Amino acid sequence: MGQKLAEKMKMLYLDREIIKEVAEKLGILTEDIEWRDERIISEWRSIIKLITSVQPPN
C-alpha cells in the first residue's frame, strides 16, 4: 500500500531499504526487524480503532 501511494505521488519509497540498513548495522536478520515493525503498526491500529470507536458523552 505504501509503495503504491508513493508511486502515485511520485515519491521515493524506502521502507525495505531502511529495514535492510538497520539490520545490517545491528547485525541481525531483516525478518527480526520486519516482525517488530509490523507488531508496532498493529498495536497502533488497535489504539486508533479504540479511540475512534468511543462515543462522546451526551
All heavy atoms as a GROMACS GRO file, in nm:
protein
  482
    1MET      N    1   0.082  -0.118   0.000
    1MET     CA    2   0.000   0.000   0.000
    1MET      C    3   0.087   0.126   0.000
    1MET      O    4   0.063   0.217  -0.076
    1MET     CB    5  -0.092  -0.001   0.121
    1MET     CG    6  -0.187   0.114   0.121
    1MET     SD    7  -0.307   0.088   0.251
    1MET     CE    8  -0.355   0.251   0.282
    2GLY      N    9   0.187   0.129   0.087
    2GLY     CA   10   0.276   0.244   0.092
    2GLY      C   11   0.351   0.263  -0.037
    2GLY      O   12   0.370   0.376  -0.084
    3GLN      N   13   0.392   0.153  -0.097
    3GLN     CA   14   0.465   0.158  -0.224
    3GLN      C   15   0.377   0.218  -0.333
    3GLN      O   16   0.419   0.305  -0.409
    3GLN     CB   17   0.509   0.016  -0.264
    3GLN     CG   18   0.581   0.010  -0.396
    3GLN     CD   19   0.723   0.060  -0.388
    3GLN    OE1   20   0.788   0.041  -0.287
    3GLN    NE2   21   0.769   0.124  -0.492
    4LYS      N   22   0.252   0.176  -0.341
    4LYS     CA   23   0.160   0.226  -0.443
    4LYS      C   24   0.131   0.375  -0.423
    4LYS      O   25   0.125   0.451  -0.518
    4LYS     CB   26   0.030   0.146  -0.442
    4LYS     CG   27   0.048   0.006  -0.493
    4LYS     CD   28  -0.083  -0.070  -0.493
    4LYS     CE   29  -0.059  -0.211  -0.542
    4LYS     NZ   30  -0.182  -0.289  -0.547
    5LEU      N   31   0.113   0.415  -0.298
    5LEU     CA   32   0.089   0.556  -0.268
    5LEU      C   33   0.208   0.641  -0.309
    5LEU      O   34   0.193   0.746  -0.370
    5LEU     CB   35   0.058   0.575  -0.120
    5LEU     CG   36   0.030   0.717  -0.075
    5LEU    CD1   37  -0.090   0.775  -0.147
    5LEU    CD2   38   0.009   0.721   0.076
    6ALA      N   39   0.326   0.594  -0.275
    6ALA     CA   40   0.447   0.667  -0.313
    6ALA      C   41   0.459   0.680  -0.464
    6ALA      O   42   0.496   0.786  -0.515
    6ALA     CB   43   0.571   0.596  -0.256
    7GLU      N   44   0.426   0.574  -0.536
    7GLU     CA   45   0.432   0.579  -0.682
    7GLU      C   46   0.334   0.682  -0.737
    7GLU      O   47   0.368   0.760  -0.825
    7GLU     CB   48   0.402   0.441  -0.742
    7GLU     CG   49   0.514   0.342  -0.723
    7GLU     CD   50   0.475   0.201  -0.764
    7GLU    OE1   51   0.366   0.182  -0.823
    7GLU    OE2   52   0.556   0.109  -0.738
    8LYS      N   53   0.212   0.684  -0.684
    8LYS     CA   54   0.111   0.780  -0.730
    8LYS      C   55   0.154   0.924  -0.702
    8LYS      O   56   0.124   1.014  -0.778
    8LYS     CB   57  -0.025   0.752  -0.666
    8LYS     CG   58  -0.093   0.633  -0.725
    8LYS     CD   59  -0.233   0.619  -0.672
    8LYS     CE   60  -0.301   0.503  -0.741
    8LYS     NZ   61  -0.443   0.500  -0.721
    9MET      N   62   0.222   0.942  -0.588
    9MET     CA   63   0.264   1.077  -0.550
    9MET      C   64   0.403   1.110  -0.605
    9MET      O   65   0.457   1.216  -0.577
    9MET     CB   66   0.262   1.090  -0.398
    9MET     CG   67   0.124   1.072  -0.340
    9MET     SD   68   0.122   1.090  -0.162
    9MET     CE   69   0.147   1.265  -0.147
   10LYS      N   70   0.458   1.015  -0.683
   10LYS     CA   71   0.591   1.031  -0.742
   10LYS      C   72   0.696   1.061  -0.635
   10LYS      O   73   0.776   1.153  -0.646
   10LYS     CB   74   0.589   1.139  -0.850
   10LYS     CG   75   0.498   1.102  -0.963
   10LYS     CD   76   0.501   1.201  -1.073
   10LYS     CE   77   0.403   1.153  -1.173
   10LYS     NZ   78   0.367   1.181  -1.282
   11MET      N   79   0.689   0.980  -0.529
   11MET     CA   80   0.783   0.992  -0.418
   11MET      C   81   0.864   0.864  -0.404
   11MET      O   82   0.822   0.758  -0.448
   11MET     CB   83   0.707   1.021  -0.288
   11MET     CG   84   0.631   1.152  -0.289
   11MET     SD   85   0.537   1.177  -0.137
   11MET     CE   86   0.668   1.203  -0.022
   12LEU      N   87   0.977   0.875  -0.340
   12LEU     CA   88   1.063   0.760  -0.316
   12LEU      C   89   1.011   0.682  -0.195
   12LEU      O   90   0.977   0.740  -0.093
   12LEU     CB   91   1.206   0.809  -0.290
   12LEU     CG   92   1.313   0.704  -0.265
   12LEU    CD1   93   1.325   0.612  -0.386
   12LEU    CD2   94   1.445   0.770  -0.238
   13TYR      N   95   1.006   0.551  -0.209
   13TYR     CA   96   0.959   0.463  -0.101
   13TYR      C   97   1.078   0.386  -0.048
   13TYR      O   98   1.140   0.309  -0.120
   13TYR     CB   99   0.852   0.368  -0.156
   13TYR     CG  100   0.791   0.279  -0.053
   13TYR    CD1  101   0.696   0.328   0.036
   13TYR    CD2  102   0.826   0.145  -0.044
   13TYR    CE1  103   0.638   0.246   0.131
   13TYR    CE2  104   0.767   0.062   0.050
   13TYR     CZ  105   0.674   0.114   0.137
   13TYR     OH  106   0.616   0.033   0.231
   14LEU      N  107   1.112   0.405   0.078
   14LEU     CA  108   1.234   0.347   0.133
   14LEU      C  109   1.214   0.244   0.244
   14LEU      O  110   1.309   0.206   0.308
   14LEU     CB  111   1.323   0.460   0.188
   14LEU     CG  112   1.376   0.559   0.088
   14LEU    CD1  113   1.446   0.673   0.159
   14LEU    CD2  114   1.470   0.491  -0.010
   15ASP      N  115   1.095   0.199   0.265
   15ASP     CA  116   1.067   0.109   0.376
   15ASP      C  117   1.162  -0.010   0.382
   15ASP      O  118   1.228  -0.033   0.482
   15ASP     CB  119   0.923   0.060   0.369
   15ASP     CG  120   0.882  -0.021   0.490
   15ASP    OD1  121   0.909   0.025   0.602
   15ASP    OD2  122   0.826  -0.130   0.472
   16ARG      N  123   1.172  -0.085   0.277
   16ARG     CA  124   1.259  -0.204   0.274
   16ARG      C  125   1.406  -0.166   0.286
   16ARG      O  126   1.483  -0.235   0.353
   16ARG     CB  127   1.238  -0.283   0.145
   16ARG     CG  128   1.102  -0.345   0.135
   16ARG     CD  129   1.104  -0.480   0.199
   16ARG     NE  130   0.974  -0.543   0.186
   16ARG     CZ  131   0.912  -0.601   0.284
   16ARG    NH1  132   0.964  -0.606   0.402
   16ARG    NH2  133   0.795  -0.656   0.265
   17GLU      N  134   1.445  -0.058   0.220
   17GLU     CA  135   1.585  -0.017   0.225
   17GLU      C  136   1.627   0.024   0.366
   17GLU      O  137   1.736  -0.009   0.411
   17GLU     CB  138   1.610   0.098   0.127
   17GLU     CG  139   1.607   0.057  -0.018
   17GLU     CD  140   1.466   0.044  -0.075
   17GLU    OE1  141   1.369   0.080  -0.005
   17GLU    OE2  142   1.453  -0.003  -0.188
   18ILE      N  143   1.539   0.091   0.437
   18ILE     CA  144   1.568   0.133   0.575
   18ILE      C  145   1.580   0.011   0.665
   18ILE      O  146   1.672   0.000   0.745
   18ILE     CB  147   1.461   0.231   0.627
   18ILE    CG1  148   1.471   0.364   0.551
   18ILE    CG2  149   1.475   0.253   0.777
   18ILE    CD1  150   1.356   0.458   0.577
   19ILE      N  151   1.487  -0.083   0.651
   19ILE     CA  152   1.491  -0.204   0.732
   19ILE      C  153   1.620  -0.281   0.707
   19ILE      O  154   1.686  -0.327   0.800
   19ILE     CB  155   1.367  -0.292   0.704
   19ILE    CG1  156   1.243  -0.224   0.762
   19ILE    CG2  157   1.384  -0.433   0.763
   19ILE    CD1  158   1.112  -0.291   0.727
   20LYS      N  159   1.658  -0.294   0.581
   20LYS     CA  160   1.780  -0.366   0.546
   20LYS      C  161   1.902  -0.299   0.606
   20LYS      O  162   1.990  -0.364   0.664
   20LYS     CB  163   1.794  -0.375   0.395
   20LYS     CG  164   1.914  -0.453   0.350
   20LYS     CD  165   1.921  -0.459   0.198
   20LYS     CE  166   2.049  -0.528   0.155
   20LYS     NZ  167   2.066  -0.526   0.010
   21GLU      N  168   1.910  -0.167   0.598
   21GLU     CA  169   2.025  -0.094   0.651
   21GLU      C  170   2.034  -0.106   0.803
   21GLU      O  171   2.141  -0.128   0.859
   21GLU     CB  172   2.018   0.054   0.611
   21GLU     CG  173   2.141   0.131   0.650
   21GLU     CD  174   2.138   0.274   0.598
   21GLU    OE1  175   2.081   0.298   0.492
   21GLU    OE2  176   2.195   0.360   0.667
   22VAL      N  177   1.921  -0.095   0.870
   22VAL     CA  178   1.919  -0.108   1.017
   22VAL      C  179   1.964  -0.248   1.057
   22VAL      O  180   2.044  -0.264   1.150
   22VAL     CB  181   1.779  -0.075   1.073
   22VAL    CG1  182   1.768  -0.114   1.219
   22VAL    CG2  183   1.748   0.072   1.056
   23ALA      N  184   1.913  -0.349   0.988
   23ALA     CA  185   1.950  -0.486   1.020
   23ALA      C  186   2.100  -0.507   1.003
   23ALA      O  187   2.165  -0.570   1.088
   23ALA     CB  188   1.873  -0.584   0.931
   24GLU      N  189   2.156  -0.455   0.896
   24GLU     CA  190   2.300  -0.469   0.873
   24GLU      C  191   2.380  -0.400   0.983
   24GLU      O  192   2.478  -0.456   1.034
   24GLU     CB  193   2.337  -0.411   0.736
   24GLU     CG  194   2.292  -0.497   0.621
   24GLU     CD  195   2.318  -0.434   0.485
   24GLU    OE1  196   2.379  -0.324   0.478
   24GLU    OE2  197   2.277  -0.494   0.384
   25LYS      N  198   2.338  -0.280   1.022
   25LYS     CA  199   2.412  -0.207   1.127
   25LYS      C  200   2.402  -0.276   1.262
   25LYS      O  201   2.496  -0.272   1.340
   25LYS     CB  202   2.362  -0.063   1.136
   25LYS     CG  203   2.406   0.020   1.018
   25LYS     CD  204   2.369   0.165   1.034
   25LYS     CE  205   2.421   0.241   0.913
   25LYS     NZ  206   2.413   0.384   0.930
   26LEU      N  207   2.288  -0.340   1.289
   26LEU     CA  208   2.270  -0.408   1.417
   26LEU      C  209   2.319  -0.552   1.414
   26LEU      O  210   2.327  -0.618   1.517
   26LEU     CB  211   2.122  -0.406   1.458
   26LEU     CG  212   2.064  -0.268   1.488
   26LEU    CD1  213   1.915  -0.280   1.516
   26LEU    CD2  214   2.136  -0.203   1.606
   27GLY      N  215   2.349  -0.601   1.295
   27GLY     CA  216   2.395  -0.738   1.283
   27GLY      C  217   2.287  -0.841   1.308
   27GLY      O  218   2.313  -0.947   1.366
   28ILE      N  219   2.164  -0.809   1.269
   28ILE     CA  220   2.053  -0.902   1.286
   28ILE      C  221   1.983  -0.925   1.152
   28ILE      O  222   2.010  -0.856   1.054
   28ILE     CB  223   1.951  -0.852   1.392
   28ILE    CG1  224   1.892  -0.717   1.350
   28ILE    CG2  225   2.017  -0.842   1.528
   28ILE    CD1  226   1.786  -0.666   1.445
   29LEU      N  227   1.892  -1.021   1.149
   29LEU     CA  228   1.819  -1.052   1.028
   29LEU      C  229   1.710  -0.948   1.000
   29LEU      O  230   1.648  -0.896   1.094
   29LEU     CB  231   1.754  -1.190   1.038
   29LEU     CG  232   1.848  -1.308   1.057
   29LEU    CD1  233   1.767  -1.435   1.083
   29LEU    CD2  234   1.938  -1.325   0.935
   30THR      N  235   1.686  -0.921   0.873
   30THR     CA  236   1.580  -0.826   0.838
   30THR      C  237   1.444  -0.875   0.887
   30THR      O  238   1.358  -0.794   0.922
   30THR     CB  239   1.576  -0.801   0.686
   30THR    OG1  240   1.558  -0.925   0.618
   30THR    CG2  241   1.700  -0.732   0.635
   31GLU      N  242   1.425  -1.007   0.890
   31GLU     CA  243   1.297  -1.062   0.936
   31GLU      C  244   1.266  -1.023   1.080
   31GLU      O  245   1.151  -1.001   1.116
   31GLU     CB  246   1.296  -1.216   0.923
   31GLU     CG  247   1.297  -1.265   0.782
   31GLU     CD  248   1.437  -1.270   0.719
   31GLU    OE1  249   1.537  -1.253   0.791
   31GLU    OE2  250   1.445  -1.290   0.597
   32ASP      N  251   1.371  -1.012   1.163
   32ASP     CA  252   1.351  -0.972   1.303
   32ASP      C  253   1.299  -0.829   1.312
   32ASP      O  254   1.213  -0.798   1.394
   32ASP     CB  255   1.480  -0.986   1.382
   32ASP     CG  256   1.522  -1.131   1.400
   32ASP    OD1  257   1.436  -1.220   1.392
   32ASP    OD2  258   1.642  -1.155   1.421
   33ILE      N  259   1.350  -0.743   1.228
   33ILE     CA  260   1.305  -0.603   1.229
   33ILE      C  261   1.166  -0.592   1.167
   33ILE      O  262   1.080  -0.520   1.218
   33ILE     CB  263   1.405  -0.513   1.155
   33ILE    CG1  264   1.536  -0.509   1.232
   33ILE    CG2  265   1.349  -0.373   1.136
   33ILE    CD1  266   1.646  -0.432   1.165
   34GLU      N  267   1.142  -0.663   1.058
   34GLU     CA  268   1.011  -0.657   0.993
   34GLU      C  269   0.902  -0.704   1.088
   34GLU      O  270   0.794  -0.644   1.095
   34GLU     CB  271   1.011  -0.743   0.867
   34GLU     CG  272   1.093  -0.682   0.755
   34GLU     CD  273   1.111  -0.776   0.638
   34GLU    OE1  274   1.092  -0.899   0.654
   34GLU    OE2  275   1.147  -0.728   0.530
   35TRP      N  276   0.928  -0.810   1.164
   35TRP     CA  277   0.829  -0.860   1.259
   35TRP      C  278   0.796  -0.754   1.363
   35TRP      O  279   0.681  -0.730   1.395
   35TRP     CB  280   0.883  -0.987   1.326
   35TRP     CG  281   0.792  -1.038   1.433
   35TRP    CD1  282   0.682  -1.114   1.416
   35TRP    CD2  283   0.803  -1.013   1.574
   35TRP    NE1  284   0.623  -1.140   1.537
   35TRP    CE2  285   0.695  -1.078   1.635
   35TRP    CE3  286   0.893  -0.942   1.652
   35TRP    CZ2  287   0.675  -1.074   1.773
   35TRP    CZ3  288   0.872  -0.938   1.789
   35TRP    CH2  289   0.765  -1.004   1.848
   36ARG      N  290   0.899  -0.690   1.416
   36ARG     CA  291   0.877  -0.586   1.517
   36ARG      C  292   0.802  -0.468   1.458
   36ARG      O  293   0.712  -0.412   1.520
   36ARG     CB  294   1.009  -0.540   1.576
   36ARG     CG  295   1.078  -0.644   1.660
   36ARG     CD  296   1.217  -0.596   1.701
   36ARG     NE  297   1.296  -0.703   1.757
   36ARG     CZ  298   1.301  -0.732   1.886
   36ARG    NH1  299   1.233  -0.661   1.972
   36ARG    NH2  300   1.375  -0.832   1.928
   37ASP      N  301   0.839  -0.429   1.337
   37ASP     CA  302   0.774  -0.317   1.269
   37ASP      C  303   0.625  -0.345   1.251
   37ASP      O  304   0.541  -0.261   1.283
   37ASP     CB  305   0.842  -0.293   1.134
   37ASP     CG  306   0.784  -0.174   1.060
   37ASP    OD1  307   0.770  -0.067   1.121
   37ASP    OD2  308   0.753  -0.189   0.940
   38GLU      N  309   0.591  -0.464   1.204
   38GLU     CA  310   0.451  -0.499   1.183
   38GLU      C  311   0.374  -0.506   1.314
   38GLU      O  312   0.258  -0.469   1.321
   38GLU     CB  313   0.440  -0.632   1.108
   38GLU     CG  314   0.485  -0.623   0.964
   38GLU     CD  315   0.406  -0.521   0.883
   38GLU    OE1  316   0.283  -0.513   0.899
   38GLU    OE2  317   0.469  -0.450   0.803
   39ARG      N  318   0.439  -0.554   1.420
   39ARG     CA  319   0.374  -0.562   1.551
   39ARG      C  320   0.340  -0.423   1.603
   39ARG      O  321   0.230  -0.398   1.654
   39ARG     CB  322   0.462  -0.636   1.650
   39ARG     CG  323   0.383  -0.677   1.774
   39ARG     CD  324   0.468  -0.745   1.877
   39ARG     NE  325   0.505  -0.644   1.973
   39ARG     CZ  326   0.624  -0.628   2.026
   39ARG    NH1  327   0.722  -0.706   1.995
   39ARG    NH2  328   0.647  -0.533   2.113
   40ILE      N  329   0.432  -0.331   1.588
   40ILE     CA  330   0.410  -0.193   1.634
   40ILE      C  331   0.296  -0.129   1.556
   40ILE      O  332   0.208  -0.065   1.613
   40ILE     CB  333   0.540  -0.110   1.624
   40ILE    CG1  334   0.640  -0.161   1.727
   40ILE    CG2  335   0.511   0.038   1.642
   40ILE    CD1  336   0.780  -0.106   1.709
   41ILE      N  337   0.296  -0.148   1.424
   41ILE     CA  338   0.189  -0.093   1.341
   41ILE      C  339   0.055  -0.150   1.384
   41ILE      O  340  -0.044  -0.078   1.398
   41ILE     CB  341   0.216  -0.120   1.192
   41ILE    CG1  342   0.334  -0.035   1.144
   41ILE    CG2  343   0.092  -0.092   1.107
   41ILE    CD1  344   0.385  -0.070   1.007
   42SER      N  345   0.050  -0.280   1.410
   42SER     CA  346  -0.073  -0.345   1.453
   42SER      C  347  -0.123  -0.288   1.586
   42SER      O  348  -0.242  -0.265   1.604
   42SER     CB  349  -0.049  -0.496   1.465
   42SER     OG  350  -0.163  -0.559   1.515
   43GLU      N  351  -0.031  -0.265   1.678
   43GLU     CA  352  -0.070  -0.208   1.808
   43GLU      C  353  -0.126  -0.067   1.791
   43GLU      O  354  -0.225  -0.032   1.853
   43GLU     CB  355   0.050  -0.208   1.902
   43GLU     CG  356   0.086  -0.348   1.949
   43GLU     CD  357   0.212  -0.353   2.033
   43GLU    OE1  358   0.268  -0.248   2.068
   43GLU    OE2  359   0.257  -0.465   2.064
   44TRP      N  360  -0.064   0.013   1.707
   44TRP     CA  361  -0.114   0.149   1.683
   44TRP      C  362  -0.251   0.146   1.618
   44TRP      O  363  -0.339   0.226   1.651
   44TRP     CB  364  -0.015   0.230   1.600
   44TRP     CG  365   0.089   0.293   1.686
   44TRP    CD1  366   0.220   0.260   1.693
   44TRP    CD2  367   0.071   0.401   1.778
   44TRP    NE1  368   0.285   0.339   1.784
   44TRP    CE2  369   0.196   0.427   1.838
   44TRP    CE3  370  -0.039   0.478   1.818
   44TRP    CZ2  371   0.213   0.526   1.934
   44TRP    CZ3  372  -0.020   0.578   1.914
   44TRP    CH2  373   0.104   0.600   1.970
   45ARG      N  374  -0.272   0.054   1.525
   45ARG     CA  375  -0.404   0.041   1.461
   45ARG      C  376  -0.510   0.008   1.566
   45ARG      O  377  -0.621   0.062   1.561
   45ARG     CB  378  -0.401  -0.067   1.354
   45ARG     CG  379  -0.339  -0.024   1.226
   45ARG     CD  380  -0.357  -0.128   1.118
   45ARG     NE  381  -0.286  -0.086   1.000
   45ARG     CZ  382  -0.215  -0.165   0.924
   45ARG    NH1  383  -0.205  -0.293   0.952
   45ARG    NH2  384  -0.152  -0.119   0.817
   46SER      N  385  -0.478  -0.081   1.658
   46SER     CA  386  -0.573  -0.117   1.764
   46SER      C  387  -0.607   0.003   1.851
   46SER      O  388  -0.723   0.025   1.886
   46SER     CB  389  -0.516  -0.229   1.851
   46SER     OG  390  -0.496  -0.345   1.776
   47ILE      N  391  -0.507   0.082   1.884
   47ILE     CA  392  -0.528   0.201   1.967
   47ILE      C  393  -0.616   0.302   1.894
   47ILE      O  394  -0.711   0.356   1.950
   47ILE     CB  395  -0.393   0.264   2.008
   47ILE    CG1  396  -0.319   0.171   2.104
   47ILE    CG2  397  -0.413   0.403   2.068
   47ILE    CD1  398  -0.175   0.208   2.129
   48ILE      N  399  -0.585   0.326   1.767
   48ILE     CA  400  -0.664   0.422   1.688
   48ILE      C  401  -0.807   0.374   1.673
   48ILE      O  402  -0.902   0.451   1.685
   48ILE     CB  403  -0.597   0.445   1.551
   48ILE    CG1  404  -0.467   0.521   1.571
   48ILE    CG2  405  -0.690   0.520   1.456
   48ILE    CD1  406  -0.378   0.528   1.450
   49LYS      N  407  -0.824   0.243   1.649
   49LYS     CA  408  -0.959   0.188   1.636
   49LYS      C  409  -1.038   0.207   1.766
   49LYS      O  410  -1.155   0.244   1.764
   49LYS     CB  411  -0.951   0.040   1.600
   49LYS     CG  412  -1.084  -0.024   1.572
   49LYS     CD  413  -1.066  -0.168   1.529
   49LYS     CE  414  -1.199  -0.232   1.501
   49LYS     NZ  415  -1.183  -0.372   1.461
   50LEU      N  416  -0.974   0.184   1.878
   50LEU     CA  417  -1.040   0.201   2.008
   50LEU      C  418  -1.080   0.347   2.029
   50LEU      O  419  -1.193   0.377   2.067
   50LEU     CB  420  -0.948   0.155   2.120
   50LEU     CG  421  -1.002   0.174   2.263
   50LEU    CD1  422  -1.126   0.090   2.284
   50LEU    CD2  423  -0.894   0.142   2.364
   51ILE      N  424  -0.989   0.438   2.001
   51ILE     CA  425  -1.016   0.581   2.022
   51ILE      C  426  -1.131   0.627   1.933
   51ILE      O  427  -1.218   0.701   1.977
   51ILE     CB  428  -0.888   0.664   1.995
   51ILE    CG1  429  -0.786   0.637   2.106
   51ILE    CG2  430  -0.921   0.813   1.985
   51ILE    CD1  431  -0.650   0.696   2.080
   52THR      N  432  -1.130   0.584   1.807
   52THR     CA  433  -1.233   0.630   1.714
   52THR      C  434  -1.368   0.563   1.737
   52THR      O  435  -1.469   0.612   1.689
   52THR     CB  436  -1.189   0.609   1.567
   52THR    OG1  437  -1.161   0.472   1.546
   52THR    CG2  438  -1.069   0.694   1.536
   53SER      N  439  -1.371   0.453   1.811
   53SER     CA  440  -1.497   0.384   1.835
   53SER      C  441  -1.569   0.436   1.960
   53SER      O  442  -1.686   0.407   1.980
   53SER     CB  443  -1.475   0.234   1.847
   53SER     OG  444  -1.403   0.204   1.966
   54VAL      N  445  -1.499   0.512   2.041
   54VAL     CA  446  -1.558   0.564   2.165
   54VAL      C  447  -1.652   0.680   2.131
   54VAL      O  448  -1.617   0.772   2.060
   54VAL     CB  449  -1.450   0.611   2.264
   54VAL    CG1  450  -1.510   0.677   2.386
   54VAL    CG2  451  -1.362   0.492   2.303
   55GLN      N  452  -1.774   0.670   2.182
   55GLN     CA  453  -1.873   0.776   2.160
   55GLN      C  454  -1.860   0.883   2.268
   55GLN      O  455  -1.847   0.851   2.386
   55GLN     CB  456  -2.015   0.716   2.167
   55GLN     CG  457  -2.043   0.614   2.061
   55GLN     CD  458  -2.056   0.679   1.924
   55GLN    OE1  459  -2.103   0.791   1.912
   55GLN    NE2  460  -2.012   0.608   1.822
   56PRO      N  461  -1.860   1.009   2.228
   56PRO     CA  462  -1.854   1.116   2.329
   56PRO      C  463  -1.982   1.118   2.414
   56PRO      O  464  -2.089   1.081   2.365
   56PRO     CB  465  -1.843   1.245   2.247
   56PRO     CG  466  -1.886   1.209   2.111
   56PRO     CD  467  -1.869   1.061   2.094
   57PRO      N  468  -1.971   1.158   2.540
   57PRO     CA  469  -2.090   1.161   2.626
   57PRO      C  470  -2.189   1.267   2.578
   57PRO      O  471  -2.150   1.369   2.523
   57PRO     CB  472  -2.035   1.196   2.764
   57PRO     CG  473  -1.902   1.257   2.739
   57PRO     CD  474  -1.853   1.203   2.609
   58ASN      N  475  -2.317   1.241   2.601
   58ASN     CA  476  -2.422   1.337   2.560
   58ASN      C  477  -2.446   1.439   2.664
   58ASN      O  478  -2.458   1.436   2.772
   58ASN     CB  479  -2.551   1.264   2.526
   58ASN     CG  480  -2.534   1.184   2.398
   58ASN    OD1  481  -2.458   1.224   2.310
   58ASN    ND2  482  -2.605   1.074   2.388
   0.00000   0.00000   0.00000
